[in-house]
Amino acid sequence: MAEMGCLPRENREKDQETLGNGDWAQQRQSWCKMPSARQNIVTLSPSDACIAHPMHYNIPMRLILSHENADFDAVASQLAASKLTPDGVMILSRRLNRNVAQFLTLYWDAFRFVRPSDWRKRRVKDVLLVDTQSLNSVRGMVAQPTVHVIDHHTEETPPAAWTAQVEPVGATTTLLVEQLQAQGVALSPEEATLMLLGIYEDTGSLTYDTTTPRDVAAAAWLLEAGGILSVVRRFLNIPLSSGQQALYDDLHAAATWHEVRGQSLIVAGAVAPENFTDEIASITHRLRESLQPAGLVVLVQLDEDVQLVARSTTDAVDVAAVARSFGGGGHSRAAAARIKDRQLVDVQPEVVAALLQAVQPLVRVADLMSHGVQMVPPEMLVQEAAVLMQRFGYEGYPVVTEPAGELVGLLTRRAVDRAISHEMDSVPVARIMRKGSVTVRPSDGIDTVQQKMLSEKWGQIPVVAEDGHSTQPIGIVTRTDLLNHLFQPPSKQAASAANMRQRMLEMLPPALWQMVLAISETADALDLPLYFVGGLVRDLLLGKPPTDLDMVVEGDAIRLGQMLARQFGGEIRSHKRFGTAKWLLDEAVWGNVLQRDEQESRDIQSLISNHQLPPTIDFVTARTEFYTEPTALPEVSHGSIKLDLHRRDFALNTLAVRLDGAFLGQLLDFYGGQQDLVDGCIRVLHSLSFVDDPTRILRAVRLEQRLNFQIEPRTLELIKEALPLLDRVSGARLRHEIELTLQESDPIAPMVRLAALNVLGHILEGLVWLPETAVFFQRVPEFWQESPWAGWLADESPTFVYFALWLAALPEAVQQGAMKRLRVRKATKADVLACGRLRREWVTLPAALKPSEVVKLLRPYPVRVLLVGRILLEGQPAADLIEQFLAEWRGVRTAVTGNTLKQMGLKPGPQFGILLEKLLAAKLDGHVTTEAEELALLDELLE
């Protein structure tokens, strides 16, 4: 009977004594008196609680099932699911954990659970499976039932034919309680307490690292619903039975420690006492609390089988990996397996060998280090080092001899500051550096870095090559790197390489993904760290597919480009001073990368022509910037990826994804960009960012409106403080930013925001945004999509049209001033002013103009000016005349030409233009229609 979830009557009475029969009886009696707890419940006597069948009516529409060896989360999830599915029947598992069985023994009549032995065979097509993704057979179940899973074990994947809700929370009960709360379902105190037990047991009373804010919120709601913590405490801390205690003692004595990748693990094996029927999970919990390992695997010989129960206390140890090796499952912190027909003496060595699968490799120096380390020679003067530190913000520099490249010490900012205060500006840094050669290798664990930082008092540890033959630094790892890793929230660490690889695989077109893999392999062979950075990574995380593959190289970008050209063909255009390389990609290059034949390569050319594949890829050497004065263009020098990201404008643009070799997909987030994406905010990277470059104000507004984010309050303050500096920015740079704003898919929103922040007014006094202009802007996309305008505008860009529509509504003096301030090109200026004239002069134009008069007026203007006039004059006769001119009259030509006049013996001169103009007017106005009529009219004109 214990296997069916109920203890024999004599055992129940014994357990009641163990728990304190009087207290429990009193508590149970008080619950049963509550009306809310008694509604729709079949009343059973305590002695018959495990005998009677509470569900002897109604054919069930759905079964609610869970896993064997059911814990509180399993049965609580069944209960919560039944509250959401009133016609569902909760069939208990054949085996329940001891504390669960004791709870149900005492409070059986408060619930509608059905024991497997009491289940009457009925045809079952529908199953709701909770806290597991493994379906056990039940009498009457069809071969392929409809199954819906609700679970929190994200490591498992349900069959494709099932539907599922699998989310990373601490307990499955949490997922269901959230639904109960959303639907306003009332709970009895018994129900609330059982669900509270489910959450508390699986989250270690809300202390395990897998606990989420959702678990805490669900537990709080259950407490408000009447959950009783005193009951929770008692059933989570039930004393071991005599058999469990004996097994505990044997396991404790047999425990063996194993150091695996820096983690301390225990494997303990023992033979269960005779007739042992209790659950093993509570023994495992006691062993874990007593011995405090990072991971624990308990093996118990039960007759012919071995039961494996495993627990972990850290994300670095995934015990489910061990359980899966023996056909079991679970999640990273708790797992189990039933190993059939095996003996403990044979299984235990295999478990020890499988521990390696459970321990994630420790984070290595290679995962944290910055490449392209900057060094100083021992002969450098202190004052020169001070300039470097001010310019690049470094706290320390390795001191390396030249040309030998031997590490001889570390120069710190503190030492430099003290030397300057003591007027030692002109002494060499060798006098003030910390002497020595403290290094780590890329394969070293971060614990090694931490130990050396503490013992040697070095805040920056140079990284040397793996072979150790030289102390020449190839990189550096800093105290900040270490702290960022140790205190980075687990959710961000979990944004793993595998996740980013999968995201890129899903979002990049197959050809682009193959190109990434090819470049990744080449960069790895050259030992050059390679990255996607900035907006491309941001858009990937926001679910927006990128259209280009520009990359940052930590090292020599030109070398990488040249190697790729040698491997796959194509031309490299490099700029040595800036360390950039542009790889020109034709169909042959793509064919080589994708390993396509000649016919498929021709198809690739079509994709390139249609902008589905980029014609070039830019490789840029990681660099840093220094602004010598506000608003000036920066001075640029080579640097590490961290410095490259630090020079960027906003935190959400500082994300990077490493691409080379085994690092493919590693996400770098030094400055909190992921959190800003989650929060939907635009946050400037440092407080002087807008002082360095005020054009970032316009970029902030563009990003805010494009992503539907909000500029966070402190950034908004910094924008307002920096607005006067816009006056010092060159007109060409401001014009470029405004053009980019007008190229947004919806330029209205950023223009409105720029006006609201008074950015426009600080560019030029009187420069504003008028509400009526938004109406004009809304019309622009239609003309590029509809015939015949789409054909007329094939060679035009909407940018000019938006710009002219914006300025056309303003006084002419403001128009002139704005174009002068923005250094607008002469042709553009003329066209903008022409748009203004069209609006002023044509607004009263009558509809009865002759075609020749319309042509004479409109012929001097390009199509883009006419479009602006068409939009501005909407509803006026002139708007129709503009369309008629473009559709009917613009292409009218006379049969008589200048050659005809020459053949008639006329001498070329102004007379030609006058004659041909009169002939064209006559043809436009319908006075002549044939060549003969044109010649006759020409004779009249000549007379």
N, C-alpha and C positions, 0 to 999 in steps of 0.2 A: 504493500500500500504506500510505502514511502516513495517508491518510484513513481506513483501516480500523483504525487504532490500532496498527500495527506499522511500524517503520521498515525500509527495505531493509537487507539484510545489511551492505552496505558502510557505510551510515550508522550502523548499530549499532556496528560496530567502531570507527568514528571517534569516536562518543560515548563509548565505553568508554575510549578514549585520553584524551579531554577530561576525563573524570571521574577518571581515575587507574585504569587497567585492572588493575594488580596488586592495589591495595587492594580494589577491588570483587570481583575474582575470588576473592580470599582470603575476603572476607566471605561471598560467595555459597556458596563451597565449604563453609565452616563451618556454614552453615545447612542445607545439603543432607544433612549427616551426621547431623543431629538426627533421631532416630526419630519424634518427634511431628510433625515437619514433613514426613515422607515417607509417612505413612499415607494410603492411598486416593488417591494422586496418580499420574497417568500420567507416567512418566519420559520426558522428551524431551531430546535433545541441545541445547546452546545454539544451534547453527547452525540447527536445525529448529524452534526454539521458536515462530516465527511462521508455520510452514507446516502442521504436523500438526494434526489435529482431536482435541482431548481428549475430546469428548463424542460418541462414535460408537455409543452404546447407550442404552437406556431412552427411552421416549416421555415427554417432559417434561409435568408436570402444571401447571406455572406458569412464566411468564417473569419474570425480574427485570430491569427496564429502568431507565435514567436518561436524562439530557439529553445533547444534542450538546455538542461542545467540553467533554467531561467532564473535571472536575478530580479531585483526590484525594478530596474528599468524596463525589463521585458514585460512583466505583468502590469506595471503602471501604464505602459504604452498601450497594452491591450485594453485596459480600463478606459483610458482617455479616448482611444479609437471607438470604443463602444458608445461613448457619450456623443460622438459625432456621427455614428452610424447606428441608429436605434435598432435596426433590424439585424444587426450583426451578432453573432454568437462567439463568445470568448472561450475557446478550448485551451485549457492549460497544457503546458508541456508535460511529458511523462516524468521528467525529473526537474525538481525545483531545488534551488539552494535552501539550506536549512533555515536561515532566518526568514526567507520568503514563506516556506511551509509553515513555520510557527506563526507568522503574522496571519496567514489565511486561516489557520486552525482557530485562532481566537476570534477573527472577524469575518468568518465565512458568510454569515447570513447578511452582511452588509453589501455583498456584491453578487453578480450573476455569472460567476465563472462556472464552467463545465469541465469535469474531469474526463480524460480520454475514455475511461471505462464506462462512463455514463452517457457517452455520445451515441445517439441512435443513428444508424446509418441512413443517410439521405443523400440524394444527388446534389453535389456541390460543384458549381461552376465558377464561383467568385470568391477570391481570397484576398483579405487585407493582411499583409505580412509586416510586422513591426519589429524593430530592433535587430533585424537579421535580413540576409538576402539568400538564405538557404531554406527551401520549402520541404518540410517533412510531410509524408503521406498521411492522410486521414481517411477513414472508411467512408466510401461514397464519393470521394473526389474524382472528377473526370481526369482523363489522361493529361489534358492541356487546359487547366483552368485559367481564367482571367485573374492575373495577380497584380496588385498594386503594392509597392514597397514604401514604407516610411522608415528611414533609418539615419543614423549619424555616422556610420562606418564608411567614410569616403574612400578608403583604400580598396573596397570591393566594387565590382561592377555587376549589376543584375542582368539577367538575360535580356536580349534585345526585344523579345516579344512582351516583356512586362513594362508597366509604367512605374515610375519611381519618383519619390521626393527624398533625396539624400543630401543632407547639408552638414557642414562641419560645426556641430555644437557638442557640448559635453555629454548630453543625454538625449535619446530619442524622445523621451517624455517631453522635453522642452518644445520640440516641434509641434506636438499635439496640443500641449497646454496653450501655446500661442494661438492655435485655431479655436480652442475653447474660449479663450479670452476675447478673441475677435467676434465670435458669435454670441457672446454674452451668456454662455451656458453656466447654470448654477451648479455648485458641487456641495455634497455633504461633507462634514468634517472627516469621515472615514476616507472618502474618495480623495479629498485634498491631501490627506496625510500619506496615503499610498503613493500618490504622484510625487509628493515631496520626497519620499523615500527613494523613488526612482531617480530623481535628479541628484539628490545628495550622495547616493551610493556610487553613481558613475562619475561624479565630479570630485569625490573625496571631500564631501561637505563644502563644495565650491572652492577647493584649494588646488586641484590639479591644474597643470598648465593648459590642458584642453578645455578648461572652463571658459565660457564666453559671457559677455554681458547679457546675452539672451537667456542663458541659464539662470543668471542671478535675477533677472526681471521675472522669469517664470516662477522661480521659487518665491519671490516676494508676493506675487499674485496669489499663489497657493496658500501662503501664510494668511493673507487677507481673507481667503475663502474658508479659513478655519483649520488649516493644517496645524498639527500639534507637534512641536519640536521635542517634547519629552518622549513621545512615542518614537519619533525618528531616532533619537539617541539610543534608546534601548534596543531597537531592532538592528541598528548598525553596529552594535557592540555586544552581541550575544556571546556569552562564555562558550568556549569550546566544549564539546561533549568529551566523555572519557576516551572514546575511540579517536576523536580528532586530536586530543591532547597527546595521546601516545604516538600518533603519527607525526605530530609537530615535533616532539622530542627526537624522534628518529631522523627526521629531515634536518633539524637543526644540527645534529651531531654529524650528519653526512655531508653538510654543505661544503662545497669546494669553490675557491675563488679563482677567477680567470681575468687577466688583464687583456683587453682587446681594444686596440687603437685608443689607448688612454682611458678606457672606461672599465670600471670594476664591476664584474658580473659574477653571479652565483648560479651554480647548478647543484640542485639537491635532489637525491633519489632515495626512495625507501619503499618497502613492501607494506601494503595496507594491512591493518589488523584483521583477524578473521571476522567474516560477516560485516565488514565495514560498508555502510550505506550512506554515510554523511557526505556533504559536498566538501571539495578541497579548496575552493576559492578563499574561504575565510582563513584557512591555515596559511595559504600563500600570503594573504594580507598581513597576518601576524609575523611571518618570517621577514617580510619586507620591512615592516616597522622595526623589528628587532635588529636586523643586520644592516639595514640602510645601504643596499647596493644600488648601482645605477640600473641594473636589470636582474631579474630573478626568474629562473626556470625550475619548476618543481615537477618531478617525475614520480608517479606512484604506480606500483604494480597492483592491478586489480584483476585477480584471477589470471586469465590468459592475455589480458590487454594491459597497456601502459597509458595512463592518463597524464597528459602534459598540460600544465597551467603556467602561464608566464605573465609577468608584470614588469613594467618599466616606470622609472621616475624621471626620465629626461627625454627630450625630443631626439637626442643623439642615438638612442637605443630603440629600435623598432622590433618588439618581440613578435609581432605578427609575422615577420619574415621567417622566424624560426618555426612558428606553428604551421605556416604554409608548407614548409619543407616536409612536414609529416602529414599533409592532407587536412590540416585544420585551418583556422582563420581567426579573425578578430580585428582589432585595430592596434595602432602602434603602442598603446599603453597597456592593453589587456588582450590576451589571446589564449586559445586552448586548442588541443587536438586529442583525439582518441586514436591511439596507435594499436591497431588490431593484431592479435596473434603474435606479439613480440615480447621478449623478455627484457627487463630493466637493464641487465648487465650488457646487453647488446645495443640497446637504444642510447644509453647515456653517452658513450663516446661519440656517437653520431650527432647528438645534440651539442656537445662541446665543439665539434668541428663546424656546426652550423652557426655558432655564435658570431662568426665573422660577417654573416649576412645581416645580422641584426644591428650592427654598429655602423652608423654613418661615418665616413672618413672625417677626421678632425679638420677643421678649417686650417689651411696651410698659409704660410707666409705668401705664397704665390697668389692666393685669393685676395690678399689685402694690399700687397705692395704696389707702389707707384713706379713705373718704369721711367726712363729718361731722366734719371736723378741729376740734379745740378750740384757741382762740387766746386770747392775753392782750393787754390794751392796754398801751402804754408807761408809763401812769401807775400801773399796779398796783404795790403795794409788794412787796418781796422776800419778806417773811414770808407774804404772801397766796399768792404763787406757790409757796412751799415747801409750804403746806398742800395745794394742788392736786396737786403732784407726789407727795406722800405718798399722797394719796387715790386717784389714778388710775394711778400707776406710770409716768407719762410721763418720758422722758429729756430732752424739750425741747418748747418751745412756740413757734410763730410769733408774733411781736409785730406786731400790726396796729392801726393807728389807728382811732378811732371818731369820727364815723360813716363817714368816707371809705373805710375798708376798705383802706388802703394798707399793704403789707408793708414794715416798716422794720428788721426784724432777727429774730434767733433767740435765745431764752432757753434755756440748757442747765442741767441739774441740777448740773453741776460748778460753773458760775458762781454758782448760788444757794447751794450748800454753802460755797463760798469766801467769799461775801458774808456769810453768817451767821457764819462763823468769825471774820470781821473786824468783827462787830457792826454790819453794815450792813442790819439787818432792815427798817428803816423808809425806805430809799431806794427810788425807783421803779426798775423793772426796766430802764428805758431807760439807766440808768447802767451796768449790768453786762452787757447783751445784746451779742451779736455784730451789729454794724450791717451793713446791706446788704439786698439783695433778690435772693437766689439762688432761682430757681424752675425748674421743668420743666413741660412740657405733657403731657397724657394720651397723646399720640401719640409722644412721645419714646421712644427705646430705652433699655434699662437700662444700656447702655454710657455714655449721656449722664449718667444718674444717678451711675454709678460715678465718672466723670471729675469731676463737680462736687463730689462728696463728698471726693475726694482733693485737689482743687485749692483748694476753699474751706473745708475742714475743718468742714463742716456734716454732722452725723449724721442730720439730718432735713431733707428738701428739700420745701418746700411745692409743691403742684401748682396751677397757675392754669388758667383757661379757655383753650381752644384758640385763640381769636381774639387773645389776648394784650393786649386793651385795658385790662385791670385786673390788679393784683397781688394782688387779694383771693383768698386760698387757697380752693380748692374741695375740697382733699384734701391728703394728705401721704404721702410714701414715706420709710421709715426704713432705717437701716443694717441692722436686723434683717430687714426685708422682703427686702432685696437678698441678704443672706447665706442666708436660708432658701431663696431661689430657686436661688442658685448651687450650694449644697451639698445640695440635696434629692436623694435617690437617684433615678436615672432611672426606675425602676419606678413611683415615685409621680408624677413628672411625666407619665408615660405614662397615668396614670388620667385620660384626657383628657375634654374636653367631649363629644366624639363618643361615648365609651364610656358616660358618665353619661346622655347623652340617650337612647341606645339602651336602657339599663337602665330608665330611667323609662318609656319607650315600652312596654317589654315588661311592666312590673310594675304600672303604673297602669291602672285600667280606662279604656277609651276616653273616656268622658265626663269623667273627672278630668283626663286628659291634655289634652283640648280646653280645659278650664278653665285649666290651667296656661299653655297657649299664649296664651289670651286675656289673662290677667293679665300675662304676660310682655310682650306687645305694648304694653299700656297703661303699664306701669312704664317701658319703654324710651322711650316717647313723652314721659314726664314726667322722664326722666333720673334715675330713682330705682333704684339697685341693690337687687335683690330676691333673697331667699335662702330655701331650705329649710335648716333647721339641726337639729343635735342628733340626737335619737333617730330621727327620720324618715329622715335620711341614713344613719345607722348601720344601720337595718333594711333600707334599699334595698341597701346594700353586702353585707349578709348574706343577701340574697335573700328578704326578708320584705316583702310588699306593705303600703304604708301605708294607713291608713283616713281620714286627715284631711289638710288642705292648709294648715295654719297656716304663716305666712310672716313673716320678719323683713325690715324695710325699712330701708335705710341712708339716712335722711332723714325725710320726713314721711309716716308710715303713714296718717294720717287723710286727707291729700290724695289718696293713691292710692285709698283706699276710696271716697271721695266721687266720684272720677272714674269708677270702675267702676260705681257705682250710677247715675250719669248715663248711662253707655253701655248697661248691661244691665238696669237696674232693681234692685229690692230695697231694703232699708232698711239704713242705716248707724247703728250705735250706737257712739259714740266717747267716749273719755275723754282730754280734752286734756292733763291733768296728766301722765299716763303715756304719752301718744302712742300709744294703741291704738285700733283700729277693728275692730268686728265686723260683717261683711257677712252679712245674713240672706238666705238663698237659698230661694226658693220655686220652684214648677214653671215660673213665667213667666221667672224669671232663667235657669234652666237651659235653657229653651227658646230664649231669646235667644242665649245663649252657644253652644249647639249648633246653632242655626238649625233648630229643629224646628217642626213645625206643631202645631195645638191638640191633636190626638189623641195625638201623640207626647209632648207636654208632660204630658198626664194619665198616661201611662206613667211619666214621670220622677217624678211624685209618689209612685207606688208604690215606685220605687227609693229615694226619700228615706225613706219610711215603713219600709222594710225595712233601713234603715241601709246601703244600698249606695252612696248619695251623701250627702255631709255636708250638713246643713241650714244650716251657717254656715261661714265662713272668718274666722280671726282674723289681722289684720295688726298687728304689733308693731314699733315703732320700735326700732332697735338701741340698746342701753343698756349701761351699766356699773354696777357695784355697789361700795359701800364699807362695810365693817363697822366701826362705831365701837368695838365691844367684842366679845369672844367671845360666841357663841351669840345675839347680838342680831339682829333683823331688819335687813337692809341698807338703806342709803340708795341710791336709784337716780337716775341721771341719763343723759341721752342720750349716745351714743358711737358708735364705729365698729363694723363687723362684727367686727373683730379683738378689740376690747374686749368685745363681746357674747359672743363665744365664750370669751374668757379667764375670764369670770365663772362658767362652767359647772363642773360637779362633776368629771367624769372625761374623760380625753383622748379616749376613743372617742365622747363626746358633744359634741366640739368641731368635728366635721366640718360643712361647709356646702356647698351646691350653689347656685351663682348661677343665676338664672332669667331675668333681663331681657335681651331682645333677642338680640344676637349672642353674649352671654355664656352663653346657656342651656346648662346642663350643666357649667359650669366648677366643678371640685371644689376647695374650699379646705381645706387641712389644715396649720394653723399649728403644731399641738402634737403631731403624731405619732399621731393617732387611727387612721389606716389600718394602721400597723404593729401597734398594739395589737389590732386586729381579726384580723390575720394571726397574731399570737402568742397570741391567746385570753386576754388579761389585762385586768384592771381596774386602771387606774393613775390615782391622784389627780393633779390638775393642778398643785397646789403644796402645799408642806409645811404651810401653815396652814389648809388647806381644812376639815379636820374641827374645827379650833378655831373658825373663823368660823361653821360650821354643823354641829354634831354629828349632825344628822339624816341627813347624807350617809353616815354609817356604815350606816344601814339601807338606803339606796339602793344602796350598794356591794354589799351582800349580795344584794339583789333581783336586780341586774344579773348578778352572778356566777352565781347559780343559774339564772336564766332563760336565759342564753346558754350555760350550761355552760362558763364561763370560770373563771379563777383570779385572785383578788386577788393582785397581785404583792407580793413580800416587803416592800419599803419602805412601800407603802400599808398593808400589814397592821400594820407597826410603828406607823405614825401613828394607825391605828384604836385600837390598844391604849393608846397614850398619851392619846388624847382621850376614852376611855370615861368617866372621872369627870365630864366636862363635860355628859354627858347629864342629870345631876341639875339643871342650870340651864335646860334646855329646857322650854318650857311643855307641859303635859299634852295640850292640844289638838293641837299639832304632832306630838307623839309618837304620839297616837292615829291621826292621819291617815296617818302612815307605816306603822303596823301594819295599818291597814285596807287600804292599797295592797298590803302584803305578802300579806294574806289573799285578795286579789283575783287573785293570780298563778294561772296555769293549774295549777300544782302548788305549793300553799303549804307543803307539808311540808318540802321541801328548804331554803327560806330560814329557816323557823322553827327547824329543827335547827341550821343554821349560826349563827343569832343566839344560840342557847343555847350553842353550842360556843365562841363568842367572848366569852361572858359579857355580851353586850349586854343581855339580859333582866334579868340580875341587877343591872345598873347602872341600869336603869329603876326597879326596885323590888326590894328584898331579898326573896328567897323566890320571885320570879317565875321559873319554870323551864318547860322543855318535857319532858313525860313521854313515853317511848317508846310507851305504850299509846294516846296521843292520835293517833299516826299512823294506827292502825287505824281510829279513828273518822273521821278526815279522809278516808281512802280511800273511805268509803261515801257521802260527801256528793254527789259528781257523779251517782251512780246515781239518786238521788231526783229530780233535776231533769230526768232523761232518760226515766224510766219512768212509765207510767201506773199508778195514778191520781194519784201524788204530783205529777207535772209540772203537772197541772191545779190541785191544791190550792195549789201554790207559785208560781203564775203571777205574783203581785204581790210576791213575796219575793226577797231577795238572799241568796246563800250566805254573804256576809261575816259577818252576825250568827251564822249557824250555826257557822262556823269559830271565831269569837271565843268563843261560849258553850261549844263543845266543849273548847276550849283551857283555859278557866278552870274549867269544871265539875269537872275532875279534881283541882283544887288545893284546899287547905283554904279554908274559907269566909272566914277572916280575910285570906288572900292575895287571894281574889277581891274582897273589899271594898276592900282597899288598892290593888289594881291599877286598879279602876274609879274610885277617887278620884283616883289619880295621873294617869290618862289622861283625866280630866274627862268620863267617859262620861255620856251623856244619861240623865235620870231614867227614862224608859220602858225604855231599853235595860238599865239597871242592874236594874230590877225583873224583866225577862224573864230575864236571866242568872241571877239568884238563884233564880228559879222553876225554871229548868233543874236547878239543884243540888238543890232540894227534890224535884223529880220523881225524880231518880236515887236519892236517899236513901230516900224514903218508898215508892216504887213497886217497889223491887227485890224485896220480899217479898210483893207483892200477889198474892192467889190468882186463879186463872183463873175461879172460879165466881161472880164478882161479877155482880149483876143489871145489865142495861143501864142502868137508871135510876140506879144507884149510880155507874157509870162516867161517865155524862153529867154527873152532879152534880159529880164530881171534875175532869173535864177541860174542861168548858164555859168556865171563866174564862180559859183559856190560848189565845193566838194560835197559828196553825199552826206558826210557826217554833219556838216553844217545844216544841210537841208533836213536831216532827221531831227536835229535839235529844234529847228524852226517848226517842223511838223508837230512835235510834242508840245512846244510852247503855245502853238496856235490851235490846239485841239478845240473843235467846235466852231472855228471860224472858216469862212470860205477859202482863205489862203491855204489851210491844211489840205483841202481837197485839190487845190491847184498844184501844190507841191507833189502830191502823189500822181496827179495826171501828167505833170511835167516828166517825172521819172519813168512812168509807165508808157506814155504815148509820144511825147514830143521831144524828149532829150535825144532820141536816136534818129530823128528825121534828118535826111540828107537830100540835097538836090542832085538831079542827074547832071546838071551843068556844073563844072568844076573850074578851077583855075586853068587847067590844061585846055579846056574847051575855049576859054577866052584867048589863050595864047594862039591856038589854032586859027582863031578868027582874026589874028593879026594885031590884037590889042597888046599894048605894052604894060608889063606888070607894074603895079603901083597902088596907091590908096584906092584908086577907082575900082580895082578888083574886089576889095572887101565890101565896098558900098553896093556893088552890083549883086554879089553873091548873097549879101544880107537881105536885100530886097527880094531876091528870088526865093530864099528860104522862108521869109515872112509870108510871101504869097502862097507858098506850098502849105505852110502850117495853117494858114487861115482858109484854105480850100479854094483859093482863086485859080491855082493851077494844080493839075494832078498828073500830067504826063510830061515826058521830055519835050515833046513838040510844043506843048503849051508854054513850057519854060523858055524855049528858044524864041517863041513868038513874043513873050513878055520881054525877053532880053533885047530883041530888036526894038521894041517900043522904048525901052529904057535908054538904049544907045542913041535913038533919034532925039 
